Amino acid sequence: MNINAEIITVRPEVAVETLQKLPNYVGISAMTAGATGISMNVVVIPAAAKAQPHYHDGFETAIYILKGEVQTFYGENLSKSCINREGDFLFIPAGVPHQPVNLSNSEAAIALVARNDANEQESVRAYIPDAQQAG
């Protein structure tokens, strides 16, 4: 029990740019709240936009779609995909390359993202599919 610890409130008002190239409102992280084993943020995928292909080295990701419809390409060369919409939960195992794409041409998709990585962006690694490396 830690009866002397404080509860921390974070109200992010400004989006930060990430390696994934999507607006991110960092809520809980090592930097914002002193977290040691978790991060949580809100990611916005603008209309018709997509993230840069990436993976999280050594850390799992849980996502809840708050708004919109997103197709996530994943796996070797991003050859697999799934479509998720408002109300869906997604689990992305550590090290799985992925690239979410907003399927709407007119509205942003919004998701709540949690990772067992308090440093949030430090484990993000760019992923270049074979076809892009050759091209």
Rosetta blueprint (number, residue, H / E / L):
1 M L
2 N L
3 I L
4 N L
5 A L
6 E L
7 I L
8 I L
9 T L
10 V L
11 R L
12 P L
13 E L
14 V L
15 A L
16 V E
17 E E
18 T L
19 L L
20 Q L
21 K L
22 L L
23 P E
24 N E
25 Y E
26 V E
27 G E
28 I E
29 S L
30 A H
31 M H
32 T H
33 A H
34 G L
35 A L
36 T L
37 G L
38 I L
39 S E
40 M E
41 N E
42 V E
43 V E
44 V E
45 I E
46 P L
47 A L
48 A L
49 A L
50 K E
51 A L
52 Q L
53 P L
54 H E
55 Y E
56 H E
57 D L
58 G L
59 F L
60 E L
61 T E
62 A E
63 I E
64 Y E
65 I E
66 L E
67 K E
68 G L
69 E E
70 V E
71 Q E
72 T E
73 F E
74 Y E
75 G L
76 E H
77 N H
78 L H
79 S L
80 K E
81 S E
82 C E
83 I E
84 N E
85 R E
86 E L
87 G L
88 D L
89 F E
90 L E
91 F E
92 I E
93 P L
94 A L
95 G L
96 V L
97 P L
98 H E
99 Q E
100 P E
101 V E
102 N E
103 L L
104 S L
105 N L
106 S L
107 E L
108 A L
109 A E
110 I E
111 A E
112 L E
113 V E
114 A E
115 R E
116 N L
117 D L
118 A L
119 N L
120 E L
121 Q L
122 E L
123 S L
124 V E
125 R E
126 A E
127 Y L
128 I L
129 P L
130 D H
131 A H
132 Q H
133 Q H
134 A H
135 G L
